[in-house]
Amino acid sequence: MEKRPLGKSGIHVAPLAFGGNVFGWTADEKTSFALLDAFVDAGFDLVDTADMYSTWAEGHVGGESETVIGKWFKQSGKRDKVVIATKVGLPMGDGGKGLGRAHIMKSVEDSLRRLQTDVIDLYQSHKDDPDVAQEETLEAYDTLVRQGKVRGIGASNYEAPRLAEALAISAANDWPAYVSLQPDYNLYDREEFEAGLEPLCLKEQIGVISYFSLARGFLTGKYRSEADYHKSPRGPQMARYLNPRGFRILAAMENVCARHQASMAAVALAWLIQRPVITAPIASATSLAQLEEVLAGARLKLTAEDVAELDRASAPPE
């Protein structure tokens, strides 16, 4: 399995990450364990979660995903085979939120306990917090790295100017710098990331772990009209994709699928993986069949013709 550097962290990962938002939510504990076993046994290692997964589900308060992963670590003995990434900052069920020092220091202990581990490989700011000085956040992370509780830090949902500011603050104070970024990026949603964040990430050697890699499911090809909205809870979100450009992207993907006898999901992920800026796109699965389809994306090698066709069809509007 090809391993890629996660920015300047010194950590290397396989080119596909498992999105842990499903653990303890749409994938119960038994299913989650089977998915994690299959993912790692296939040679992959990056598992991404967050402390607030899955606060959106009725009766959940956050920590459900981390708890499942921690139980799996203990039962399987595979902690040393996983690069575990989690996040802090979005609201928890108890009302705690933000990137202030006090919340970070409390949250990291909670995450370590739930994950049943001594160290978090990648600890990420889940979303920029304009109410807290970046110096306070980064100094807290410096403490955690020096304590050995965190190996590297990452940013999620940051705009280019704020990410550049954070990197400058870290450099000026000799604090750990963000080694990775999690943006919303896929064949359809290209413009925002490519305009400002991609050049910055390439220049600063920041690893990119894209989320919504399948455009909330649109790039699987199962949503072609409003009549398909019932196929998942995210169905109504497909309205933004059902337009001439969206259908043009699906048509190009179908051509590539035919040439490789591959699924739409595999093609969408393979396009991301071949981008020089991408370290590992994130994808989730709730069944072993879905997982195999996702893993196929990391094995699919697109030709220059494939990439050119997909690039043309998905080119952002002028």
N, C-alpha and C positions, 0 to 999 in steps of 0.2 A: 504494500500500500504506500503510495506517494505521501510523504509528509511535508507540510509547508510551515514556514516560520510564522508564528503568531506575532506579527510586528517585531519589535525589538525585545520581546520578553525572554527570549531563549527557549521558549516552549515551541514544540513542533506538533502539528495536528494533522489528521487526515482531512481531505478536502470536502467534508460534509459534516454538519453538526445536527444532532438530534434536538429538536425543540421540545423541552420538557413541560410545556404548558398543559399538556394532556394528562400528565401523571396525576392520579388522584382525582381526576375530573371525568373526562370522556374515556379514559383508560383506567380501569380499576387496578388494585394492587397486583393481582395475579397477572393480568395482561401487561402491566407496566414492567414487571420483572422479566417476562418473556421477551418483550420488545428490547429492553436494555441488554439482555443476554445475547440476543441475535445481532444487535448493532455492534457490540464489542467483539463478539466471536467472528464477525465478518471483517474485522480489522480496523474499525472506526473507533474514535475515542473522545471526541468533543461533545459533551452534553451541556446544553444551555438551559438554565431555569431562572427563577426569580423568587425573592421572598414573598411577593404578593400573589403568586399563582396558587390557588385560583379564587381570589376574593369575589369574582363576578358570579360565582355559582351560589345558588341559594344555600344558606347554612354554612358557607365556607368563610374563613377569616384570614386566609393567607397561610403559607407554609405547607400546604397540602402536597405540592409537588416535591419540595425539598425533603419532606418527611418520607415519602415513598422512595426517593433515591437513596436516602440514608439507610432505610431498612434493607434495600437491595444491596448496598455496599456491605452491610454487615452479614447478610445471608450468603452472598455470592463470593465474597473475598476478592472482588475485582476492583477495589478502589485504585490500586496502582496501575490499572489499565485505562483509567479515565482522566481526562482533563475536565474538571468540573468548573463551570462558569455560572455564577449567579449574579443577582442584581439587587440594588437597594435604592430606595427613594420614592417610589410610588406609594399611595396610601395603603396601609394595612387595615385589617378589620378593627384593630384597637384604636385607630385614628392616627397612629404614628406615621410620619412621612417626611420627605425632604432629605437634603444632603448636608444638614448641619452636623457638627461633630458628635453631639450627644446621641442623635438618632443613629448615625453610622456605627458608633462604638457599641451601642446596644444591639443593633440589627445584626452585626457580624457575629456576635456571640450566639444569637438565636439561630442564625443560619448554620453555623458550625455544629451546634447541638442537633439540629434537625437532620443535617447531612451526615452526622456521626463521623466527622473527620476533623483532623487537627489543622488543616490548611485548605483554603479556597484558592484554586489555581488562577482564576480570573474573576475579580470582583468589580462589578460595573455600576456606574451611575446610570440608573434606569432612564432618567430624563433630566435634562438641564433644569436646575433650580435657581431661578433669577432672584429669589429672596435670600440666598446665602452666598456670601463672597466665595469665589472659587478657591481663594487661599485657604479658607477654613476647611473646605472639603478635601483639598489635596494634602493639607498638613495632617488631617485625620488618616488618610490613606498611607502617608509616610509612616505614621506610628504603627499601623497594622502590618506594613511590610517589614519594618524593623523588628516587630514582635514575632515575625514568622507565621502570622495567621493568614497572610495573603501573599501570593507570588507576584501577581501583576494586576494592573488596574485597566479598566476599559470604560468607554463612554457609549451611551446609547441615546439616540434621538437628539443629538447635538447639531446645531447649525455650524457652518464652517468658521465664522468669526469667533464664536465662543470656544470651539475646539482649539483654534489657533491660540487664543488667549490662554487657555488652560495649559497648553504645551509650553508657552513662554514663561508662565508662572512657575511651572515645575523646573524648567531649566535655570531660572534665576535663583531658585531656592535650593537647588540640588535635591528636589523631591522626586519620587517616582512620577513618570509621565504616563498618560494614557497610551497603551500599546495597541488598542483595538477600538473599532467603532461598529456599532450596530445601527444600520440605516434600513429604512423601508426601501427595498430595491429589487427590481425584477424586470422582465422583458417589457412589461407595460409601464411600470413606474420608474422612469429613467431620468427625467429632466432634472428634478431637484438634486439628486445625488451627484449626477455627472457635472452639473454646472459649477459647483463650488467645493463639494466635499471630496470628490474623486481626485482632483489635482492635489489637494492638500494631503490626502492619505498616501498618494504615490510619492510626493516630495518628502514626507516625514516618515515613510516606511511604517505606516499604521495598518495593521491587519484589519480586514473588513469581513464581518460576519453578518451577512444580510438576512433580514427577516421578511416575512410575507413573500418569500421567494417564489411562491406559486400564485401571487396576487390574490390572496384570500381564497384560492381554489379556482379562480377563473382560468388559469393556465393549465388546468387539468382537462379542459375542453368540455366539462359537463354542463356548463351554463351557456346556453345559446339564445335564450329568450326569457321573458318574465315567467313563462310556464315552468321553468326549471328552478325557480327560487325555492321551491319546497324541498330541494334536495339536501339542504343543510341549514342550520341556524344562520349562517352567513349569507344565505341566498339573496335577501333584499339588498345587500351591499354590492351586488353584481351590476346594479344599474349604471354605475360609473364606467363600466368596462364595455357595455353593450353599445358600441358605436362603430363607425367604419374602420377606425384604426384598430380597435380591439378585434374585429373580425378579420382584418388583414393579418394581424399577428397570428391568430389561430390558423389561418390558411397556410401561412408560411411554416408554422410548426407541423402541420399535417404533412406537408411535403417532406420535411426532414424525418418525421416519424416513419414515413413510407420507405425512405431510403435505408433506414437502419432497423426497421421492424421494432421500433421503440415506442414507449408511451409518451403522451404529451408531458406528463410530469417529469419524466427523465430528460426530455429535450430542454425543458425550461431550466432545470437544475444544471444540465451540462453547459448551457449557454453562460450561466453565471460562473461556473467553475473555470471556464476558459478565459474569463476576464482577468487581466494581469493584476488588478487591484484586489480581487476577491481571495480571501483565505479559505473560507468555508461558508456556503449558504446554509441557513437553518431550515429544516423541514421537519414536520411532525408526522406521526402515523399512529393509528389506534388499532391496527391489526398487523399480523405478520405479512399478510399479502400486500398491504399498503407500504409497509417498510421495505419489502423487496423491490417494489416499484420505485421508491425513493432512492434506495442504494444503487439502482441501475443507472441513475443519473450521474453518479460519481465514476461509473465504469465506462460510460458512453463517450467516445472520442469523436467530436464533431470535426468535419472537414472545413477547409477554408471556404468552400462553396456554401456549406450549411450556415456558417457564421455570417457570411455576407448576406445571405437571404434573410436571416433573422434580424440582422442589423437594419437592413433596408425597411423591412416591414414594421419594425418597432421604433424607428427613428422618431425622437420627440418632435412635436409640432414646432414650427418655426416661431 
